[in-house]
């Protein structure tokens, strides 16, 4: 496990692709369990280890996650999620050339609980929720016909980035659920930057982590992603 930062209150790690954020019906090992085992071994802790899940990433998505090591930290970080002072920035590689270099996408999404799939729907559909994000094109590769996007979420709907891009004909590479090319390969969606206020010191903190520049992620070579 790659640890990006750790103190007495929080631990920031790279979530591994295709591992769930927390336990689910598959009973596969999850990030919460992996980190608890790491803490138990590192600090030789007896009994159960406390670890608070503050936010989630979809199973096929990798990138930066913060976990709380105390209940106080968990409460304060959860409040940051609610008031949107905790910010996540994503990288995505999508099919085709975007119509605009920058744009804000707004839709209403409806989740099909039975199939664990979301759809763009009309505003008045029962149980639909507004979804909003903005993107910036970092690179377009004409030969591969793919675009590298930097994405900021304004809302946190189920599969939001995947659905909103797919509905406009720009499915994420590797996304078999939403019609992406190369669906037999890993999803090209990565939470590469996380910004939080430290729950105790109140210091504004920023963490970045990039996927290995192999396969389709080779598109990141030469890009300045430190801004």
ABEGO torsion letter per residue (X at the ends): XBBABBBAABBBBBBBBGBBABBBAAGBBBAAAAAAAAAAAAAGBBEBBBBBBABBBBAABBEBBBBBABAAAAAAAAAAAAAGABBBBBBBBBBEBBABABBBBBBBBBBBAAAGBBBBBBAABBGBBBBBBBBBBABBBAAAGBBBBBBBBABBBBGAAAAAAAAAGBBBBGBAAAGBBGAABBBBBBBABBBBBBAAAGBBBBBBBBBBBBEAAAAABGBBAAX
